[in-house]
Each structure stands twice: as C-alpha cells, then as structure tokens.
C-alpha cells in the first residue's frame, strides 16, 4: 500500500517481522524495533545481521511505552505485536508518532477467539486486546479494517489528529 521511509515495530522477538518489514523500506529508510526482553536482543541482532539489514534496522531494548515518546521520528508505518496486555497503551503512544495517512498494523487481535468471550477473568492479555479493539473501533481519527484470518489483523490508517 505504501513504500515507508520510517517504520516502528513494537515487539521484536527474533527479528523476523522486522526483517520482513525492512524489505519494503525506501532506499534511505529506517526501521526501529523495540522489545522489552533483553535476553532476545543478541539473537535478533544476529538474524538482522545475517539478513543484511544491520544498517536499516535499529534495535531498542526496554519498555516501548517509555521509549517511543522520546523518539524524534515520525513514522509511516507502525507494527504492534508486543505484550498483548499493553496494546491500548502502545496504540496511544504510536498514534501520536504516525504521520497523517500512515498505517498502524496490529497483530493477534482475535487472540485465538478469546476476545469474543464475555468473561475474561484474570486473563490480562485478552482484556488488553479486547480493550484495544474497542478503542480503535471508537477512534474517529482513523479508518480501520479488521481482517479475521489466522489470529486477526487490524489495519488502521490515521486520517487526522
């Protein structure tokens, strides 16, 4: 849909998604990826290096909710695939950093169908995804498309402030 110059990924894990996303960057593009688990950073860095994207992908370790507000970037694309409990907060900080006309992609928004359950009990991840879905659905400053394949994907386009 777009050829992004700046991408933000929340939830690096092994770096696979970052590498896939980086393939779509413009020639001078840059992808920032954030993961809270510092034990995975070396593995992700190794995969990024092997894929030839060391100069295109910047790995950050820490809490995305505190890292993102301090970033001096405006993004064309944000991919949310981090801690499910934090999806509403990720959305809030990412939405402020995305250009008008830019996209936010959120993975796992069906959460194995658990978001359809009325009583989520102590399942913080399901409550986080459920809350996120409601926030996005009610946001008048975005266009949204919910794709119900696999574990669900939300495509969100920022239309205003």
C-alpha positions in Angstrom: 0.0 0.0 0.0 2.9 2.3 0.8 6.7 2.5 0.5 7.5 3.6 4.0 10.7 5.5 4.9 10.2 5.1 8.6 8.8 2.1 10.4 8.3 1.4 14.1 7.8 -2.2 15.3 6.7 -2.9 18.9 7.7 -6.5 19.8 10.9 -7.7 18.1 11.1 -11.3 19.4 13.6 -12.9 16.9 13.6 -10.1 14.4 11.7 -12.0 11.7 8.9 -9.4 11.3 11.4 -6.6 11.4 13.4 -8.2 8.5 10.2 -8.7 6.5 9.1 -5.1 7.1 12.5 -3.7 6.3 12.3 -5.3 2.8 9.6 -2.7 2.0 11.5 0.3 3.1 12.6 3.1 0.8 16.3 3.1 -0.2 17.1 5.5 2.7 14.5 4.1 5.0 15.0 3.0 8.6 13.1 0.6 10.9 13.1 1.0 14.7 12.1 -2.2 16.6 11.6 -2.4 20.4 11.4 -5.4 22.7 11.4 -5.4 26.4 13.2 -8.8 26.7 16.9 -8.1 26.7 17.6 -11.8 26.5 16.4 -11.9 22.9 18.3 -8.9 21.7 21.5 -10.8 20.7 19.5 -13.4 18.8 17.5 -10.7 17.0 20.7 -8.7 16.2 22.3 -11.9 14.8 19.4 -12.6 12.5 19.2 -9.0 11.3 22.9 -9.1 10.5 22.6 -12.4 8.6 19.7 -10.9 6.6 21.9 -7.9 5.6 19.7 -5.3 7.4 22.1 -4.0 10.1 22.1 -0.5 8.6 18.3 -0.5 8.2 17.1 -1.8 11.5 17.7 -0.2 14.9 17.1 -2.5 17.8 15.9 -1.0 21.1 15.6 -2.9 24.4 13.2 -1.7 27.0 9.6 -0.7 27.5 8.1 0.7 24.3 5.7 2.9 26.3 8.7 4.9 27.6 11.0 4.6 24.6 8.5 5.8 21.9 7.6 9.2 23.4 11.3 10.1 23.4 11.9 9.2 19.8 12.4 12.1 17.4 10.8 10.3 14.5 7.5 10.4 12.6 6.5 7.1 11.2 4.8 6.0 8.0 4.0 2.5 9.4 3.8 1.0 12.9 3.5 -2.7 13.6 2.2 -3.7 17.0 3.0 -7.2 18.1 4.3 -6.8 21.7 2.8 -7.6 25.1 -0.9 -8.0 24.5 -1.8 -6.5 27.8 -0.2 -3.2 26.7 -1.9 -2.9 23.3 -4.0 0.1 24.4 -1.0 2.0 25.6 1.1 1.1 22.6 -1.7 2.4 20.4 -1.8 5.7 22.3 1.9 6.4 22.1 2.2 5.1 18.5 -0.7 7.1 17.2 1.0 10.3 18.2 4.1 9.3 16.3 2.5 8.3 13.0 2.0 10.6 10.0 -1.5 11.5 8.8 -2.1 8.9 6.1 0.2 6.5 7.8 -0.7 3.0 8.9 -0.8 1.0 12.1 -0.9 -2.8 11.8 -1.8 -4.7 14.9 -1.4 -8.5 15.0 -3.2 -11.1 17.1 -6.4 -9.0 17.6 -8.6 -12.1 17.7 -6.3 -13.7 20.3 -7.4 -17.3 19.4 -11.1 -16.2 19.6 -10.8 -15.3 23.3 -11.7 -11.7 22.6 -15.2 -12.9 21.9 -15.7 -14.3 25.4 -17.8 -12.2 27.8 -15.9 -13.1 30.9 -12.1 -12.9 30.6 -11.4 -13.4 34.3 -7.8 -12.8 35.2 -6.6 -13.1 31.6 -4.8 -9.7 31.2 -3.7 -10.4 27.7 -7.3 -11.0 26.5 -8.5 -7.9 28.4 -5.7 -5.8 26.7 -6.6 -7.0 23.2 -10.3 -6.6 23.9 -9.8 -3.0 25.2 -7.5 -2.2 22.2 -10.1 -3.4 19.7 -12.8 -1.2 21.4 -10.5 1.9 21.4 -9.7 1.5 17.7 -13.3 0.9 16.8 -14.3 4.1 18.6 -11.4 6.3 17.3 -12.9 8.9 14.9 -9.4 9.9 13.6 -8.7 6.6 11.9 -10.0 4.4 9.2 -9.9 0.8 10.1 -10.1 -2.6 8.6 -10.3 -5.8 10.6 -9.1 -8.9 8.8 -10.3 -12.1 10.6 -7.8 -14.5 9.1 -5.4 -16.6 11.3 -5.2 -14.7 14.6 -6.7 -11.5 13.3 -5.0 -8.3 11.9 -6.2 -4.7 12.3 -5.2 -2.3 9.6 -5.6 1.3 10.8 -5.0 4.4 8.8 -4.6 7.7 10.5 -6.8 10.3 8.9 -6.5 13.2 11.5 -5.1 14.3 14.8 
